[in-house]
Structures are given as C-alpha cells and as structure tokens.
C-alpha cells in the first residue's frame, strides 16, 4: 500500500493522493481499502508510520558496539541518504507544505520522526565527545541542529533536482 501511494506521489504529487487513486494504482476496488483507510489523510499517516519504522530500524542497525562514533555517524547518514534516495516519496511528504495544514496526528508523527533522529544523533555525538573522537567546544545540541539542518537542506535540494529533471523529461516528450 505504501509503495503504491509512493508511486502516486512520485508521479502526480501529494495532492493527487486519495483512497480512490490508491485503489486504482493497486488495481483493486476502493471498498477493499475501507477497513484500513477512512479518509485520505490515513494514507499519509501510513507513509509516515512506514518512514518512522524504517528510520528506527536504520538507527538500530547502525548502532553497533564495534563501530566508532565517527563510523556510526558516517554510516547513519549514508543509510539515511540511501533510504530517502530509494524512496523519494518520503521526501515529498517530509517537505510537503500541505502537511502543515493536515491533522494534528500527522504533525505529531512527523515530530516523532524528527525527535527519534535528533536523539540518536545527540547520543552519537555525546559518545564521540566522551571518546574524544569529536573535539569541539560547540554544544552537542548545536551540532545536532547544524548537522540535521544541513542534511535537510541537501535532501530538499535533491528532491527539487529530481522534480526538475522529471519536469524536463515531460517537456522533452511534449516537444518531441
């Protein structure tokens, strides 16, 4: 269901996401989705819950006793980049301006994801400072904010570039 919803978002945008459109994409009658989805926002919640679970698993997999804090930090961002590159619909949802106008439940789910990533990153940085791998006078919280802000900007740029490439491909088809 999440992959089908992601395909709709990738092809037509977040505003095109509806229970009826999801059923069409899944090639099923929309009444089959009724036990799972009551309103269109439930699809976005499914996507956010999927992202949250994937990030929690990614963090769990990254946290190993044998990795140095430096390696753990690198691995964390490499894996987050791969996840978001392979499932760009997550980026569309995360950076959606429409999400701000949606239900409180969606905003809370997004906040949980941000807190999960921030808390893990804070733990990695504190561990690195304790092991004197990360030598800085900057507070750990400030480092977390700077690192995540930079990563958000980078991923948003990636999302915009992907959209621009897609738009150019559409224009090429139209012009041909």
MIVO-782862 format. One record per residue: residue number from 0; residue in three letters; x, y, z of N, C-alpha, C in turn. Coordinates in Angstrom, 3 decimals. Each point is the difference from the previous one (the first is absolute). Layout:
% residues N
+-------+------+----------+----------+----------+----------+----------+----------+----------+----------+----------+
| vovex | tiro |   n_east |  n_north |     n_up |  ca_east | ca_north |    ca_up |   c_east |  c_north |     c_up |
+-------+------+----------+----------+----------+----------+----------+----------+----------+----------+----------+
|   NUM |  ala |        X |        Y |        Z |        X |        Y |        Z |        X |        Y |        Z |
...
+-------+------+----------+----------+----------+----------+----------+----------+----------+----------+----------+
% end
This chain:
% residues 176
+-------+------+----------+----------+----------+----------+----------+----------+----------+----------+----------+
| vovex | tiro |   n_east |  n_north |     n_up |  ca_east | ca_north |    ca_up |   c_east |  c_north |     c_up |
+-------+------+----------+----------+----------+----------+----------+----------+----------+----------+----------+
|     0 |  unk |    0.826 |   -1.187 |    0.000 |   -0.826 |    1.187 |    0.000 |    0.880 |    1.264 |    0.000 |
|     1 |  unk |    1.040 |   -0.019 |    0.844 |    0.893 |    1.160 |    0.091 |    0.738 |    0.212 |   -1.323 |
|     2 |  unk |    0.475 |   -1.072 |   -0.591 |    0.711 |    0.121 |   -1.285 |   -0.926 |    0.555 |   -1.090 |
|     3 |  unk |   -1.237 |   -0.455 |   -0.017 |   -0.967 |    0.503 |   -0.988 |   -0.290 |    1.479 |    0.243 |
|     4 |  unk |   -0.153 |    0.376 |    1.257 |   -0.223 |    1.408 |    0.335 |    1.227 |    0.823 |   -0.391 |
|     5 |  unk |    1.188 |   -0.565 |    0.246 |    1.229 |    0.683 |   -0.378 |    0.101 |    0.226 |   -1.497 |
|     6 |  unk |   -0.448 |   -0.977 |   -0.765 |    0.021 |    0.136 |   -1.456 |   -0.914 |    1.149 |   -0.439 |
|     7 |  unk |   -1.158 |    0.106 |    0.610 |   -0.931 |    1.092 |   -0.322 |    0.657 |    1.342 |    0.312 |
|     8 |  unk |    0.615 |    0.096 |    1.176 |    0.657 |    1.246 |    0.402 |    1.121 |    0.339 |   -0.969 |
|     9 |  unk |    0.818 |   -0.992 |   -0.345 |    1.117 |    0.243 |   -0.924 |   -0.472 |    0.456 |   -1.372 |
|    10 |  unk |   -1.097 |   -0.576 |   -0.468 |   -0.464 |    0.302 |   -1.358 |   -0.898 |    1.226 |   -0.075 |
|    11 |  unk |   -0.852 |    0.201 |    1.025 |   -1.010 |    1.054 |   -0.121 |    0.001 |    1.013 |    1.135 |
|    12 |  unk |    0.780 |   -0.240 |    1.016 |    0.046 |    0.927 |    1.125 |   -0.894 |   -0.422 |    1.143 |
|    13 |  unk |    0.259 |    0.586 |    1.140 |   -0.691 |   -0.376 |    1.232 |   -1.492 |    0.339 |   -0.046 |
|    14 |  unk |   -0.359 |    1.049 |   -0.739 |   -1.418 |    0.387 |   -0.088 |   -0.837 |   -1.001 |   -0.785 |
|    15 |  unk |    0.645 |   -0.858 |   -0.783 |   -0.721 |   -1.006 |   -0.787 |   -0.304 |   -1.257 |    0.802 |
|    16 |  unk |    0.531 |   -0.059 |    1.198 |   -0.155 |   -1.192 |    0.824 |   -1.403 |   -0.050 |    0.605 |
|    17 |  unk |   -0.725 |   -1.051 |   -0.336 |   -1.343 |   -0.213 |    0.553 |   -0.233 |   -1.499 |    0.096 |
|    18 |  unk |   -1.009 |   -0.370 |    0.745 |   -0.332 |   -1.417 |    0.141 |   -0.369 |   -0.577 |   -1.360 |
|    19 |  unk |   -0.769 |    0.739 |   -0.778 |   -0.407 |   -0.480 |   -1.321 |    1.202 |   -0.164 |   -0.930 |
|    20 |  unk |    0.906 |    0.981 |    0.029 |    1.195 |   -0.071 |   -0.846 |    0.906 |   -1.148 |    0.447 |
|    21 |  unk |    0.100 |   -0.204 |    1.303 |    0.801 |   -1.109 |    0.523 |   -0.582 |   -1.343 |   -0.440 |
|    22 |  unk |   -1.312 |   -0.133 |    0.073 |   -0.652 |   -1.235 |   -0.447 |    0.259 |   -0.229 |   -1.490 |
|    23 |  unk |   -0.088 |    1.068 |   -0.798 |    0.287 |   -0.108 |   -1.435 |    1.434 |   -0.479 |   -0.227 |
|    24 |  unk |    0.926 |    0.593 |    0.735 |    1.410 |   -0.379 |   -0.143 |    0.228 |   -1.453 |    0.409 |
|    25 |  unk |   -0.723 |   -0.444 |    1.014 |    0.154 |   -1.379 |    0.479 |   -0.850 |   -0.980 |   -0.810 |
|    26 |  unk |   -0.807 |    0.556 |   -0.907 |   -0.889 |   -0.806 |   -0.854 |   -0.986 |   -0.841 |    0.827 |
|    27 |  unk |   -0.595 |    0.691 |    0.982 |   -1.022 |   -0.638 |    0.826 |   -1.181 |    0.950 |    0.141 |
|    28 |  unk |   -1.125 |   -0.528 |    0.429 |   -1.163 |    0.832 |    0.275 |    0.274 |    0.805 |    1.270 |
|    29 |  unk |   -0.336 |    1.283 |   -0.022 |    0.314 |    0.858 |    1.153 |   -0.702 |   -0.446 |    1.280 |
|    30 |  unk |   -1.085 |   -0.740 |   -0.116 |   -0.701 |   -0.476 |    1.205 |    0.871 |   -0.985 |    0.795 |
|    31 |  unk |    0.958 |   -0.642 |   -0.664 |    0.903 |   -0.902 |    0.706 |    0.947 |    0.736 |    0.945 |
|    32 |  unk |    0.173 |    1.294 |   -0.234 |    0.865 |    0.802 |    0.862 |   -0.746 |    0.584 |    1.201 |
|    33 |  unk |   -1.332 |   -0.041 |   -0.050 |   -0.802 |    0.605 |    1.064 |    0.335 |   -0.492 |    1.411 |
|    34 |  unk |    0.287 |   -1.275 |    0.212 |    0.350 |   -0.420 |    1.363 |    1.308 |    0.625 |    0.511 |
|    35 |  unk |    0.854 |    0.458 |   -0.909 |    1.307 |    0.514 |    0.376 |    0.084 |    1.523 |   -0.053 |
|    36 |  unk |   -0.748 |    0.577 |   -0.921 |    0.092 |    1.439 |   -0.244 |   -1.385 |    0.633 |    0.036 |
|    37 |  unk |   -0.180 |    0.936 |    0.898 |   -1.290 |    0.695 |    0.108 |   -0.004 |    1.315 |   -0.777 |
|    38 |  unk |    1.175 |    0.637 |   -0.063 |    0.119 |    1.282 |   -0.713 |    1.364 |    0.058 |   -0.674 |
|    39 |  unk |    0.152 |    0.914 |   -0.931 |    1.234 |    0.095 |   -0.783 |    1.234 |    0.222 |    0.878 |
|    40 |  unk |   -0.151 |    0.757 |    1.093 |    1.131 |    0.252 |    0.895 |    0.535 |   -1.287 |    0.626 |
|    41 |  unk |   -0.826 |   -1.033 |    0.062 |    0.461 |   -1.279 |    0.551 |    1.122 |   -0.595 |   -0.845 |
|    42 |  unk |    0.002 |    0.307 |   -1.291 |    1.067 |   -0.484 |   -0.883 |    1.312 |    0.677 |    0.384 |
|    43 |  unk |   -0.046 |    1.309 |    0.237 |    1.198 |    0.725 |    0.423 |    0.505 |   -0.530 |    1.339 |
|    44 |  unk |   -0.930 |   -0.339 |    0.894 |    0.404 |   -0.554 |    1.293 |    0.709 |   -1.338 |   -0.198 |
|    45 |  unk |   -0.524 |   -0.819 |   -0.909 |    0.667 |   -1.273 |   -0.311 |    1.422 |    0.226 |   -0.497 |
|    46 |  unk |    0.171 |    0.986 |   -0.852 |    1.321 |    0.312 |   -0.542 |    0.935 |    0.466 |    1.117 |
|    47 |  unk |   -0.489 |    0.890 |    0.860 |    0.829 |    0.488 |    1.101 |    0.353 |   -1.115 |    0.975 |
|    48 |  unk |   -0.947 |   -0.886 |    0.281 |    0.282 |   -1.131 |    0.895 |    1.028 |   -0.943 |   -0.628 |
|    49 |  unk |   -0.091 |   -0.187 |   -1.297 |    0.979 |   -0.823 |   -0.710 |    1.387 |    0.637 |    0.074 |
|    50 |  unk |    0.064 |    1.298 |   -0.231 |    1.269 |    0.722 |    0.097 |    0.555 |   -0.096 |    1.416 |
|    51 |  unk |   -0.854 |    0.196 |    0.980 |    0.430 |   -0.076 |    1.396 |    0.586 |   -1.377 |    0.312 |
|    52 |  unk |   -0.668 |   -1.048 |   -0.435 |    0.501 |   -1.358 |    0.236 |    1.320 |   -0.241 |   -0.721 |
|    53 |  unk |    0.112 |    0.483 |   -1.224 |    1.244 |   -0.190 |   -0.750 |    1.158 |    0.749 |    0.644 |
|    54 |  unk |   -0.269 |    1.194 |    0.499 |    1.059 |    0.770 |    0.660 |    0.399 |   -0.663 |    1.317 |
|    55 |  unk |   -0.978 |   -0.481 |    0.757 |    0.331 |   -0.703 |    1.248 |    0.856 |   -1.226 |   -0.283 |
|    56 |  unk |   -0.333 |   -0.744 |   -1.047 |    0.792 |   -1.179 |   -0.362 |    1.390 |    0.416 |   -0.465 |
|    57 |  unk |    0.071 |    1.057 |   -0.773 |    1.276 |    0.523 |   -0.484 |    0.885 |    0.393 |    1.182 |
|    58 |  unk |   -0.564 |    0.685 |    0.986 |    0.745 |    0.406 |    1.194 |    0.463 |   -1.233 |    0.771 |
|    59 |  unk |   -0.887 |   -0.955 |    0.151 |    0.341 |   -1.233 |    0.720 |    1.142 |   -0.731 |   -0.710 |
|    60 |  unk |   -0.090 |   -0.094 |   -1.319 |    1.041 |   -0.685 |   -0.773 |    1.332 |    0.746 |    0.042 |
|    61 |  unk |   -0.060 |    1.317 |    0.106 |    1.200 |    0.828 |    0.002 |    0.712 |   -0.075 |    1.355 |
|    62 |  unk |   -0.778 |   -0.151 |    1.043 |    0.551 |   -0.053 |    1.356 |    0.631 |   -1.356 |    0.259 |
|    63 |  unk |    1.283 |   -0.057 |   -0.050 |    0.687 |   -1.254 |    0.317 |    1.119 |    0.305 |    0.978 |
|    64 |  unk |    0.335 |   -0.963 |    0.803 |    1.059 |    0.166 |    0.999 |    1.369 |    0.172 |   -0.654 |
|    65 |  unk |    0.180 |   -0.509 |   -1.202 |    1.316 |   -0.032 |   -0.621 |    0.305 |    1.227 |   -0.848 |
|    66 |  unk |   -0.958 |    0.848 |   -0.199 |    0.212 |    1.192 |   -0.827 |    0.478 |    1.150 |    0.888 |
|    67 |  unk |    0.934 |    0.775 |   -0.504 |    0.404 |    1.214 |    0.711 |   -1.110 |    1.031 |   -0.205 |
|    68 |  unk |   -0.066 |    1.016 |    0.860 |   -1.015 |    1.046 |   -0.206 |    0.110 |    0.650 |   -1.377 |
|    69 |  unk |    1.229 |    0.164 |   -0.474 |    0.214 |    0.594 |   -1.324 |   -0.598 |   -0.881 |   -1.100 |
|    70 |  unk |    0.240 |   -1.315 |    0.086 |   -0.543 |   -0.939 |   -0.983 |   -1.520 |   -0.077 |    0.110 |
|    71 |  unk |   -0.497 |    0.030 |    1.228 |   -1.448 |   -0.063 |    0.208 |   -0.687 |    1.224 |   -0.610 |
|    72 |  unk |    0.595 |    1.159 |    0.199 |   -0.548 |    1.236 |   -0.576 |   -0.014 |   -0.080 |   -1.525 |
|    73 |  unk |    1.092 |   -0.439 |   -0.573 |    0.084 |   -0.120 |   -1.463 |   -1.009 |   -1.016 |   -0.518 |
|    74 |  unk |   -0.063 |   -1.153 |    0.645 |   -0.915 |   -1.052 |   -0.423 |   -1.460 |    0.439 |    0.125 |
|    75 |  unk |   -0.310 |    0.717 |    1.058 |   -1.363 |    0.490 |    0.207 |   -0.448 |    0.861 |   -1.181 |
|    76 |  unk |    0.836 |    0.947 |   -0.400 |   -0.403 |    0.900 |   -1.075 |    0.076 |   -0.656 |   -1.375 |
|    77 |  unk |    0.925 |   -0.913 |   -0.179 |    0.027 |   -0.756 |   -1.259 |   -1.292 |   -0.799 |   -0.159 |
|    78 |  unk |   -0.415 |   -0.657 |    1.072 |   -1.210 |   -0.819 |   -0.062 |   -1.269 |    0.848 |   -0.118 |
|    79 |  unk |   -0.025 |    1.145 |    0.680 |   -1.164 |    0.882 |   -0.144 |   -0.083 |    0.541 |   -1.420 |
|    80 |  unk |    1.146 |    0.348 |   -0.579 |    0.018 |    0.487 |   -1.377 |   -0.517 |   -1.077 |   -0.949 |
|    81 |  unk |    0.480 |   -1.227 |    0.165 |   -0.443 |   -1.105 |   -0.859 |   -1.502 |   -0.221 |    0.128 |
|    82 |  unk |   -0.497 |    0.022 |    1.227 |   -1.435 |   -0.190 |    0.223 |   -0.802 |    1.063 |   -0.735 |
|    83 |  unk |    0.377 |    1.248 |    0.170 |   -0.763 |    1.098 |   -0.596 |    0.207 |    0.094 |   -1.511 |
|    84 |  unk |    1.151 |   -0.433 |   -0.476 |    0.231 |   -0.031 |   -1.447 |   -0.839 |   -1.098 |   -0.652 |
|    85 |  unk |   -0.095 |   -1.147 |    0.669 |   -0.749 |   -1.134 |   -0.555 |   -1.509 |    0.157 |    0.135 |
|    86 |  unk |   -0.430 |    0.813 |    0.944 |   -1.430 |    0.229 |    0.208 |   -0.258 |    1.506 |    0.058 |
|    87 |  unk |    0.108 |    0.669 |   -1.132 |   -0.096 |    1.461 |   -0.016 |   -1.358 |    0.537 |    0.456 |
|    88 |  unk |   -1.012 |   -0.852 |    0.004 |   -1.300 |    0.464 |    0.477 |    0.065 |    0.378 |    1.479 |
|    89 |  unk |    0.921 |   -0.596 |    0.750 |    0.173 |    0.413 |    1.399 |    0.396 |    1.469 |    0.057 |
|    90 |  unk |    0.904 |    0.411 |   -0.890 |    0.418 |    1.399 |   -0.038 |   -1.172 |    0.914 |   -0.346 |
|    91 |  unk |   -0.816 |   -0.435 |   -0.959 |   -1.155 |    0.810 |   -0.394 |   -0.936 |    0.214 |    1.186 |
|    92 |  unk |   -0.165 |   -1.018 |    0.813 |   -0.883 |    0.117 |    1.166 |    0.660 |    0.863 |    1.070 |
|    93 |  unk |    1.275 |   -0.260 |    0.290 |    0.712 |    0.754 |    1.036 |    0.013 |    1.495 |   -0.314 |
|    94 |  unk |    0.245 |    0.345 |   -1.264 |    0.123 |    1.405 |   -0.385 |   -1.310 |    0.595 |   -0.509 |
|    95 |  unk |   -1.072 |   -0.729 |    0.130 |   -1.289 |    0.457 |   -0.486 |   -0.503 |    1.206 |    0.790 |
|    96 |  unk |   -0.350 |    1.051 |   -0.726 |   -0.631 |    1.140 |    0.668 |   -1.444 |   -0.345 |    0.348 |
|    97 |  unk |   -0.574 |   -0.941 |   -0.739 |   -1.374 |   -0.421 |    0.258 |   -0.136 |   -0.713 |    1.339 |
|    98 |  unk |    1.057 |   -0.639 |    0.451 |   -0.045 |   -0.750 |    1.248 |   -0.243 |    0.918 |    1.198 |
|    99 |  unk |    0.450 |    1.233 |   -0.107 |   -0.199 |    0.961 |    1.086 |   -1.476 |    0.312 |    0.203 |
|   100 |  unk |   -0.799 |   -0.156 |   -1.051 |   -1.430 |    0.291 |    0.078 |   -0.822 |   -1.232 |    0.349 |
|   101 |  unk |    0.669 |   -1.125 |    0.181 |   -0.706 |   -1.258 |    0.259 |   -0.234 |   -0.185 |    1.492 |
|   102 |  unk |   -0.488 |   -1.166 |    0.352 |   -0.376 |   -0.291 |    1.380 |    1.202 |    0.031 |    0.944 |
|   103 |  unk |   -0.303 |    0.202 |    1.262 |    1.011 |    0.017 |    1.039 |    0.724 |   -1.342 |    0.070 |
|   104 |  unk |   -0.704 |   -1.086 |   -0.252 |    0.606 |   -1.329 |    0.046 |    1.158 |   -0.135 |   -0.968 |
|   105 |  unk |   -0.143 |    0.549 |   -1.192 |    1.078 |   -0.041 |   -0.988 |    1.190 |    0.838 |    0.461 |
|   106 |  unk |   -0.288 |    1.148 |    0.563 |    1.066 |    0.868 |    0.487 |    0.740 |   -0.646 |    1.173 |
|   107 |  unk |   -0.734 |   -0.698 |    0.856 |    0.624 |   -0.694 |    1.129 |    0.881 |   -1.143 |   -0.499 |
|   108 |  unk |   -0.457 |   -0.742 |   -1.001 |    0.800 |   -1.093 |   -0.561 |    1.305 |    0.550 |   -0.585 |
|   109 |  unk |   -0.083 |    1.105 |   -0.704 |    1.195 |    0.625 |   -0.571 |    0.939 |    0.467 |    1.112 |
|   110 |  unk |   -0.552 |    0.552 |    1.058 |    0.797 |    0.451 |    1.140 |    0.702 |   -1.183 |    0.674 |
|   111 |  unk |   -0.692 |   -1.134 |    0.127 |    0.619 |   -1.204 |    0.590 |    1.211 |   -0.442 |   -0.812 |
|   112 |  unk |   -0.128 |    0.063 |   -1.318 |    1.110 |   -0.380 |   -0.875 |    1.185 |    0.936 |    0.234 |
|   113 |  unk |   -0.267 |    1.296 |    0.031 |    1.068 |    0.976 |    0.212 |    0.673 |   -0.200 |    1.355 |
|   114 |  unk |   -0.796 |   -0.254 |    1.028 |    0.552 |   -0.208 |    1.344 |    0.845 |   -1.265 |    0.043 |
|   115 |  unk |   -0.458 |   -1.050 |   -0.654 |    0.737 |   -1.261 |   -0.034 |    1.376 |    0.193 |   -0.625 |
|   116 |  unk |    0.052 |    0.672 |   -1.131 |    1.266 |    0.236 |   -0.690 |    0.888 |    0.930 |    0.834 |
|   117 |  unk |   -0.580 |    1.063 |    0.542 |    0.770 |    0.959 |    0.811 |    0.591 |   -0.663 |    1.236 |
|   118 |  unk |   -0.807 |   -0.793 |    0.677 |    0.459 |   -0.668 |    1.217 |    1.137 |   -0.965 |   -0.308 |
|   119 |  unk |   -0.150 |   -0.772 |   -1.072 |    1.063 |   -0.925 |   -0.363 |    1.275 |    0.751 |   -0.351 |
|   120 |  unk |   -0.121 |    1.043 |   -0.781 |    1.169 |    0.782 |   -0.389 |    0.661 |    0.627 |    1.228 |
|   121 |  unk |   -0.797 |    0.494 |    0.925 |    0.528 |    0.576 |    1.237 |    0.797 |   -1.047 |    0.781 |
|   122 |  unk |   -0.518 |   -1.222 |    0.066 |    0.707 |   -1.082 |    0.695 |    1.335 |   -0.319 |   -0.675 |
|   123 |  unk |    0.007 |   -0.041 |   -1.328 |    1.234 |   -0.280 |   -0.742 |    1.028 |    1.096 |    0.260 |
|   124 |  unk |   -0.437 |    1.246 |   -0.066 |    0.920 |    1.126 |    0.215 |    0.530 |   -0.006 |    1.424 |
|   125 |  unk |   -0.871 |   -0.215 |    0.975 |    0.450 |   -0.045 |    1.399 |    0.994 |   -1.139 |    0.217 |
|   126 |  unk |   -0.266 |   -1.134 |   -0.608 |    0.933 |   -1.128 |    0.101 |    1.340 |    0.365 |   -0.635 |
|   127 |  unk |   -0.047 |    0.649 |   -1.146 |    1.222 |    0.428 |   -0.669 |    0.779 |    1.021 |    0.803 |
|   128 |  unk |   -0.693 |    0.890 |    0.679 |    0.674 |    0.976 |    0.851 |    0.636 |   -0.693 |    1.209 |
|   129 |  unk |   -0.722 |   -0.946 |    0.566 |    0.504 |   -0.743 |    1.166 |    1.261 |   -0.770 |   -0.372 |
|   130 |  unk |    0.014 |   -0.573 |   -1.207 |    1.157 |   -0.767 |   -0.477 |    1.066 |    0.929 |   -0.605 |
|   131 |  unk |   -0.225 |    1.284 |    0.039 |    0.852 |    1.049 |   -0.586 |    0.262 |   -0.201 |   -1.501 |
|   132 |  unk |   -0.962 |   -0.631 |   -0.673 |    0.055 |   -0.119 |   -1.456 |   -0.466 |    1.323 |   -0.607 |
|   133 |  unk |   -1.022 |    0.591 |    0.594 |   -0.515 |    1.297 |   -0.432 |    0.497 |    1.039 |    1.001 |
|   134 |  unk |    0.891 |    0.846 |   -0.453 |    0.599 |    1.010 |    0.872 |   -0.507 |    1.363 |   -0.430 |
|   135 |  unk |   -0.922 |    0.515 |    0.755 |   -0.570 |    1.313 |   -0.295 |   -0.555 |    0.595 |    1.275 |
|   136 |  unk |   -0.056 |    1.300 |    0.032 |   -0.609 |    0.690 |    1.137 |   -1.484 |    0.269 |   -0.251 |
|   137 |  unk |   -0.403 |   -0.224 |   -1.228 |   -1.402 |    0.208 |   -0.359 |   -0.851 |   -1.012 |    0.756 |
|   138 |  unk |   -1.152 |    0.427 |    0.480 |   -0.862 |   -0.919 |    0.750 |   -0.499 |   -1.114 |   -0.916 |
|   139 |  unk |   -0.276 |   -1.129 |    0.611 |   -0.505 |   -1.142 |   -0.776 |   -1.318 |    0.344 |   -0.667 |
|   140 |  unk |   -0.881 |    0.695 |    0.694 |   -1.304 |    0.383 |   -0.557 |    0.196 |    0.900 |   -1.212 |
|   141 |  unk |    0.938 |    0.929 |    0.096 |    0.281 |    0.898 |   -1.118 |    0.536 |   -0.785 |   -1.199 |
|   142 |  unk |    0.880 |   -0.969 |    0.259 |    0.505 |   -0.852 |   -1.080 |   -1.121 |   -0.775 |   -0.669 |
|   143 |  unk |   -0.892 |   -0.556 |    0.820 |   -1.150 |   -0.747 |   -0.531 |   -0.818 |    0.897 |   -0.918 |
|   144 |  unk |   -0.313 |    1.206 |    0.475 |   -0.803 |    0.925 |   -0.808 |    0.703 |    0.366 |   -1.300 |
|   145 |  unk |    1.316 |    0.241 |    0.058 |    0.760 |    0.350 |   -1.210 |    0.057 |   -1.163 |   -0.977 |
|   146 |  unk |    0.285 |   -1.190 |    0.512 |    0.124 |   -1.171 |   -0.864 |   -1.338 |   -0.325 |   -0.653 |
|   147 |  unk |   -1.059 |   -0.050 |    0.806 |   -1.317 |   -0.339 |   -0.563 |   -0.504 |    1.093 |   -0.937 |
|   148 |  unk |    0.278 |    1.250 |    0.328 |   -0.394 |    1.092 |   -0.892 |    0.693 |   -0.108 |   -1.350 |
|   149 |  unk |    1.278 |   -0.322 |    0.023 |    0.746 |   -0.172 |   -1.249 |   -0.511 |   -1.199 |   -0.785 |
|   150 |  unk |   -0.278 |   -1.096 |    0.700 |   -0.506 |   -1.199 |   -0.673 |   -1.376 |    0.269 |   -0.606 |
|   151 |  unk |   -0.860 |    0.707 |    0.755 |   -1.324 |    0.359 |   -0.526 |    0.128 |    0.838 |   -1.264 |
|   152 |  unk |    0.888 |    0.993 |    0.045 |    0.201 |    0.860 |   -1.180 |    0.497 |   -0.815 |   -1.188 |
|   153 |  unk |    0.960 |   -0.876 |    0.253 |    0.541 |   -0.839 |   -1.066 |   -1.088 |   -0.880 |   -0.599 |
|   154 |  unk |   -0.791 |   -0.656 |    0.844 |   -1.046 |   -0.897 |   -0.491 |   -1.103 |    0.783 |   -0.711 |
|   155 |  unk |   -0.310 |    1.190 |    0.475 |   -1.008 |    0.813 |   -0.680 |    0.506 |    0.413 |   -1.379 |
|   156 |  unk |    1.283 |    0.333 |   -0.090 |    0.577 |    0.323 |   -1.312 |   -0.075 |   -1.211 |   -0.927 |
|   157 |  unk |    0.294 |   -1.179 |    0.520 |   -0.103 |   -1.232 |   -0.789 |   -1.425 |   -0.185 |   -0.513 |
|   158 |  unk |   -0.956 |    0.233 |    0.880 |   -1.411 |   -0.141 |   -0.379 |   -0.356 |    0.984 |   -1.113 |
|   159 |  unk |    0.442 |    1.229 |    0.140 |   -0.295 |    1.018 |   -1.014 |    0.688 |   -0.313 |   -1.330 |
|   160 |  unk |    1.217 |   -0.497 |    0.067 |    0.708 |   -0.391 |   -1.228 |   -0.734 |   -1.145 |   -0.683 |
|   161 |  unk |   -0.431 |   -0.993 |    0.772 |   -0.751 |   -1.125 |   -0.574 |   -1.281 |    0.486 |   -0.673 |
|   162 |  unk |   -0.680 |    0.951 |    0.643 |   -1.231 |    0.550 |   -0.576 |    0.314 |    0.742 |   -1.296 |
|   163 |  unk |    1.079 |    0.762 |   -0.005 |    0.369 |    0.756 |   -1.188 |    0.346 |   -0.947 |   -1.154 |
|   164 |  unk |    0.739 |   -1.058 |    0.281 |    0.348 |   -0.977 |   -1.037 |   -1.270 |   -0.636 |   -0.560 |
|   165 |  unk |   -0.915 |   -0.346 |    0.885 |   -1.264 |   -0.599 |   -0.436 |   -0.797 |    0.975 |   -0.886 |
|   166 |  unk |   -0.046 |    1.269 |    0.418 |   -0.695 |    1.013 |   -0.799 |    0.659 |    0.176 |   -1.370 |
|   167 |  unk |    1.326 |   -0.030 |   -0.037 |    0.713 |    0.119 |   -1.278 |   -0.275 |   -1.191 |   -0.909 |
|   168 |  unk |   -0.095 |   -1.190 |    0.583 |   -0.326 |   -1.193 |   -0.791 |   -1.398 |    0.116 |   -0.593 |
|   169 |  unk |   -0.942 |    0.525 |    0.775 |   -1.367 |    0.196 |   -0.490 |    0.001 |    1.016 |   -1.138 |
|   170 |  unk |    0.726 |    1.101 |    0.176 |    0.073 |    1.011 |   -1.059 |    0.627 |   -0.557 |   -1.270 |
|   171 |  unk |    1.015 |   -0.846 |    0.157 |    0.634 |   -0.608 |   -1.177 |   -0.995 |   -0.881 |   -0.755 |
|   172 |  unk |   -0.780 |   -0.771 |    0.733 |   -1.015 |   -0.865 |   -0.630 |   -1.042 |    0.855 |   -0.721 |
|   173 |  unk |   -0.407 |    1.078 |    0.640 |   -1.002 |    0.894 |   -0.602 |    0.561 |    0.641 |   -1.274 |
|   174 |  unk |    1.253 |    0.426 |    0.056 |    0.619 |    0.665 |   -1.153 |    0.321 |   -0.957 |   -1.144 |
|   175 |  unk |    0.210 |   -1.271 |    0.326 |    0.302 |   -0.980 |   -1.045 |   -1.275 |   -0.415 |   -0.664 |
+-------+------+----------+----------+----------+----------+----------+----------+----------+----------+----------+
% end
